[in-house]
Amino acid sequence: MNMNKQTPPVLTLDSVDVSYGDHRVVKQVSLHLENGQVGCLLGPSGCGKSTLLRAIAGFESVTNGTIALHGKTVSSQSKQVPPELRNIGMVFQDIALFPHLTVAENIAFGIQSLGSERRLERVKELLQLVGLEHTSDRYPSSLSGGQQQRIALARALAPKPSLLLMDEPFSGLDATLKETLVPDIRRILVKENITAIVVTHDQLEAFAIADKVAVMNEGCLEQYSAPFELYHLPETRFVADFIGQGDFLSAEILNDQQINTELGILDITESHNFPINAKVDVLVRPDDVLHDDDSNFFGLIISKQFRGTYFQYQVELTNGQKLLCLASSHHNHALGERIGIKLDLDHIILFEPNN
């Protein structure tokens, strides 16, 4: 017996295409999800993320490539395992609890095959897990939106699915509730060691819940990385522009170690393939541009937003370029004022100019 044989990922997508007629909605997507990982499909409306989730669930067929669960193919051009045989749980945007059933009956709906005693134990376990033990005999209409979403999660977890799919599960909830609910849902998934994929267009949701995020654009996978890497080390210009706030500062390659910008010469340690004298764009986040009264470089404040602990200014450089800049809330400068600024870049990411 080979004891070194590796356990296959819970989910593997290999060059997956999904088409509606002649229209390819998902194009050559490959990724995998290990046991206990929470993944996220993130992107703008119409990028193909919900279609891909439906293909994983088995509601859509693939027109190319394969989808495998635990190393066994469930979708290909020649094979389509029905959704009910994939051992996948789902939580949808509209929650869709059964209004005529109590909370306990909703949770028990998918585990009727268990004995009554074990079924009651499992319902009790899940109510404790989601912190709603006191709602057992209540009906969904008497619950808040956040409580209903927790019960929907408990119902999906009841049969112990090998993979949980969540399609825009927080979109109907207000921002304040999401701030507490999203981390709570992640805690529950981690505690239950659930492998899950969440679809969202909200970056903050993705960053709060996921171990790895797949950024999609027009059906293609742009990057599949941890949230930190997406923000600080974007691999494509789309990811750099889509994730977080940022601007692109024009620069020129001086040599392998230096670039020249409107805010001075910067030393670079990251390797690149640009020739000397090439024009490039540097990704600059708001927290990369600091207010500094002693700087030799200046920006003209053209907009400002008070964020409590800091101001976010938009400044215009002498060449007309605009950058976002952070300053302590004690530095309350007026529109039209020139302030000293400096760059403080930990990661210098270069892109082709967007002509």
N, C-alpha and C positions, 0 to 999 in steps of 0.2 A: 504494500500500500504506500502510495506517495504522499507523505505528510507535508511536503513543501508546496503542494498544489494550492494556488491562490484562489480565494473565493471571488467569483466574478462580481462586477458591479451590480447593484440592484437594477439600474437602468442603463442601457447602452443604446445610443442613437448613432447609426453609421450611414453618412451620406444620404440623409432622409430628404426626399421631395414629397410634397403634397400638392396636387393640382386639382383645380375645378375646370374641367374641360381642357382648353389649351392654356389656361392661366396658371402658372406655377406660383402658389402662395407661399410655400416653404421650399427653400433651395439649398440642398447639400448641407444640411445641418448634422454635425457630429458632436456628441458630448456624452459624458457618463456621470453617474451619480452613485457614490458609494453608500454602503449601509449607514443609516443614521444621519446622512447629510441632508440639509435643506437647500434646495436649489431654487432659482427664480428665473423666469422668463420675463425680461424687461424690455420695453420699447414703446414707441409711439403707436397710436391707434392705426390699425391696418397693417402692422408689420408682420403678422403671421403667428404671433405668439399663442393666441387662443386656438387657432387651427392646429398648431403643433401639439398643444395639450390634448385636443380632441383625438388626434392621431395616436398619442400615447395611450389614451383611454380605450381606443379601439372603435371610436365613433366615426373616424375618417380612415380611409385606406391610404397607404403610401403608394406613390407612383414610381419611386426609386428608393434604394437603400433598405435598411432593416432597423427594426426596433426590437430589442431583446430585454427580457426581464430575468434577472438571475442567470444570465448566459443563454437563455432559451428564446429563440426567435418567436415573437408574437405577431409581427407585421412584416410583410415583404410583398413583392409583386405576386408571389405564388401562395402566400399564406396570410390568413387573417383570423386570429383567435378572437372570438366574440368578447365584448366588454365584460360580461358576467363571469367569464372564466379567467380573467386576468388578476384576480385578487387585488383590485385597485379600489381605494376609497375616493370619494369626490365631495368637495364642498363648493357650491356654486355661489355666484354673486347674489342671487335672489333668496338665498338661505333655504326656502321651501320646506320648512317644517310642516308636519301634518297638523292642521289646526284642530282637528277633532280628537287628537290623541294627547294625553298628558306628556309632560317632559320625559318621565320615565318610559312611557310607551314609545315615544319617538326614538329614544336611544336604543331600546330593545328591538326595534323593528327589524334590523338586519341580522339578529342573532337568535332567531326563533328555533334554530336547530339545536341550540344548547338546552340542557335540562333547566327546568324552572328555577332551581336553586342557584345554579351557576349563572344563569341569566340575571337574576336579581343581584348577585354579587358583582357581576361585571358592570351593571348600571350604577350601583353604589360606588364602585371604584372610579368610574368616569365622572360622576357628579362631584366626588371629592377632588378629583384631578382638576376639573375646571372651576372649582370653588362655588358650586351652585347646589349643594346638598339640600338646601331648604326649598328648592323649586320642584321637587320630584312630582308632586301631585298637581302642579299648576299647568295651565294651558299656554301655548306659545303667545297668544294675544296679550297675555298679562305680563310678558317679559319685555325688557328694553332691547334695543337693537344689538347692543354688545352681548347681552345675555343670550339672545337667540343665536348669535354667531357662535358662542361657546357651546351651546347645546348641539348645533349643527356639526361642530367639530367632534363632540363626544359621540354623536350618532355615527359619523364616518369612521371613527377610531374603534368602535365597538367590535367589529369582526376581526380586528387586528390585521388590516390590509398590509401587504408587503410594500405598497407605495400609495401615498396620499397625494391627490391632485387638487389644487385650490385655484379656482378661476375668479380673479378680482374679488376676493372674499371680503375686502374692507371698503369697497368703493361706495357703499351706501351709508357709511358711518361718518360722523363729523370728526374734524381734525383732532379735537381734544380727546375723544374716546379712542381714536386710533393710536394716540401716543401711549396709552396704557395697554390697549388690547393687543397690539401687534407684538410687543415684547412678551406678553403673557402667553400668546399662542406659541411663540418660539420656545418658551420655557416648557410648555406642555409637550411639544413635539420632541424636544431633547430628552425630557424625563421618560417618555414612552419609547425612546429610540426609534422614532418614526422617520423613514425616508420620505421626503416630500418635495413637490414642486409647486411653487406659487406663481401665478401669472399676475402681473401688475404693470401699470404705466407710471407708478409713483416711485421715484428713486428712494425716498426716505423709507417707505415700506420695505423695499427690496433690501436696503442696507440694514434695516432693523431685524429682519427675519432670516436672511439667507447666509449660508456659508459660501456659496458661489452663485454668481449672477451671470446669466447669458444675455448679452445685449443684442437685440435683433433690429434689423433695418431692412425694409423691403424684402422680407423673406429670408434674408441671409443672417448668419451668426457673425457678428462683428468681433466679439471677444467674450470669452468665458473664463472669469477670474473671480477672486475674492473681491469684495467691495473696495478695500483699501487699494488694491492694484488697479481697479477700474478708474479710480479717482486720480491716483498719483502716477500711474504708469499706463495710460491708455495706448492701445496698439494702433488705433486708426483715428483719423481726424473726426469721424462721426462720433466715436465714443468720447473723445476729448471734448467735443462740443455739446454732446447730449448729457453727459454726466456732470452734475454740479454746475457751478458758474465758472466762466473763464473767458479769456480773450486771447487773441493771437497777436503777438508782438513781432513785427518784421525784423529780420536780422540778416547778417551776412557771415558766411564761414570765413574766418581768418586763417585757421589752420586746424589740425586735428584736435587741439585742446581749447580753442577759443572761438567765440563768436562776437560780433560787434552789433550792439543794439542802440536804440535811442536813449537808453538808460545806462550806457556804458558797456565795457567789454566784460563778458562773462566767461569763466572757466568751465569747461564741460569735461566730465569723466565718462559719460555714456558713449559707446561706440556709435558711429553713424556712417552712412554711405554717401554723404554729400561731398562734392569736390570743393576745393578752395575757391572763394569768391562766389559760391552759389548763394542765391537768395533763399531764405527759409523763414518759416513762422515758428515762434516759440510759444508753447502753451503757458499762459500765466493765469493762475487762480487769484481771487481777491486776497487771500492770505499770503500770497507771494509778494504783494506790493504794500510796503509799509510806509506810513507817514514818518518822516525824519526831517526835523528842522535844520539839521546840519548837512543835509545832502546838497550836492551840486546840481541835482536834477530836479525839475519842477513839473507840476501838473496843474492845470486850471480846473477848478471844481465846476462841473457842469450839472451834476445832480447829487443829491445826498439822501440817505435813508437812515433814520435813527433806529437802532436795533437793541436798545437797552444798554448793554455793556459796551457797545461800540457803534461807531458810525461806519456805514459803507458809502464811500464817495465814488462817483465816476469822474475821472480826471482826463483831460485832453492834453496830450503831449505837444511839443512844439511842431511836430510833423503832422499833426492832425489825428494821430491814432488815439483811441480811447481805451482806458483800462479801469477796472474796478480796484478800489484801494480800501483797506481797513485802517481805522484809527480809533484809539481809545475814546470812550464817550466824553472824556474831559476835553478833547480837542474838537470843539464845536466851531467849525469854520463856515464861512458864508459862501453861497453860490457866487461864482465869479472871482473867488480868491485863489491866488497861486500858493501852493504848499509844496514843501520839499518831500520827495519820495525816493525810495530805493527798492531795489529788487532783493528778495531773500528766497532764492529758489533752491530747494533740496534736490529736486529732480528737473533736469532740463530735457524736455521732450520736444523734438524737432519734427516739423511736417513740411511737405511741399506747400508753397504758397497757393492759396485758393484764388486763382486768377478768374 
